[in-house]
């Protein structure tokens, strides 16, 4: 299976997502209201050597992708790690229209066709399983449209969906998702989760592999269920050829200082790190602390690499 | 009742129903075995993919399934009737907020379940938020002295355009509107901190996009020998990306500003025993979060179901952290709000 990038540049900073402070999140939203300021940060990240981007398919991502396509020559050999869907879009739609109504309005919004799904839902018919699979694929394709013509390496499913299906114990959805991503996008399927040990255990028991798992991995166990120790155990025994692991939330929303945070992550069997930052200093600092690919091992204890470089 | 594994049935597979289904299904020794929903599309999906037995109505499920507990996640207008049937079957019950639409029905159910020794809980998950529960402890311990004032606010961009067609959320009769669906969270949080207010006043209910229900709620709560304070709830404010709760409690020795993610504490004098300096102190969610066995949508969602299961397994029948009696108290306050608002409107006309 193809190797994934050791370092991926994330997007939370652009969209007012800050799990610790709503005030800070609002300040960030203000700063990144225009595309130029977002691209100024991207340019800084690329100058620092990053060649991979994770982007959630939210309202503003389409415009970001448009600009990347329009200036393709300025951004050669950029690897894309989209995550789908944008959960809040669905959250409000589901409140308003119910689950099927929400799916319906998203999938059929642009086509103008009278939706077969809507009629089914209202008419009280049972859905055939091929309809469900078809519907799920259409949802994925709707979300993926904005990433067309970009070099997509991994398509991640957002944790709210991954973990919902994980709890429901619904293996067939995972099978279909992985197949569709491989076949249609020539990319690796990816699953974002806040429950890595359980997800990996279930994937193994379902016989699903070749999946990138992206999970919060930080020293204090923030967004890591059931806890740090279970993550240590799961990662130590993980085969990265079957389940490459990408760490997110490594700083636990700023609760752990970068040197400590990456000393912890570098010491684990983790193949990749996604992080977001909005200043040159933070980007360069973070890169200094992340150990290069292949040097980390679950047994090794690493000194901060920043000290050496 | 089965001895080890708890068999759980879910009534209503909407957004909250499937969330609770997913979470409780991962807790050790708990399995969701049956689900009911009026939509046959939904039931056939859950049957096929989640491996549960599915029913079109709760009566059939309660009749046929050997269950220990149910999660009731239906529009609140149905809950009184459903919970009476659940009680008749001797099952423990967790019910989504706002529980029921009249305090009389709520008190009746609270009595019925308590008398039968059945565990009963309402899904006001702010009581399980680590920041709010820490704030409650600190206030209770007297950190900010005698409490004089509070503000409980909630914002979201839930209803930000005219509603396309009528669903159950469009009328008060079915439990729709910002009072039942959102303000009850702010009300319950105040109830959790200070108990039920003795009086409400100055209530104002304002529609923004909804036709027959309010989208903005504000009111003042009074306590005979205690503080007073306000609630302000607006679910048509799309400047908030996510639903946001804010709580401010002002005392004669300082104040606490809290939201779901952290709090700032201002103290006139240092409190070395608790590690707080004079002036401003920050407490982040990362300082106080509790670990849960499974995460979906928020720690508090799992924490409340974990608590429900623990209460079922416990030998004694202590009330849950958010019992039916608590749910009835929150609904009693909504009755006060509607009454107060109607009186003002009458006077003005």
Interface residues (C-beta under 8 A of the other chain):
Chain A: X15 X16 X17 X19 X20 X21 X22 X25 X29 X88 X91 X92 X94 X95 X96 X97 X98 X99 X100 X120 X121 X124 X125 X126 X127 X129 X132 X160 X163 X164 X165 X166 X167 X168 X169 X170 X172 X173 X194 X195 X198 X220 X221 X222 X223 X224 X225 X226 X227 X252 X253 X255
Chain B: X14 X15 X18 X19 X21 X22 X23 X25 X26 X39 X40 X41 X42 X44 X45 X46 X48 X49 X50 X51 X157 X158 X159 X160 X163 X164 X167 X169 X241 X242 X244 X259 X261 X262 X284 X285 X286 X287 X289 X291 X292 X293 X294 X295 X296 X297 X302
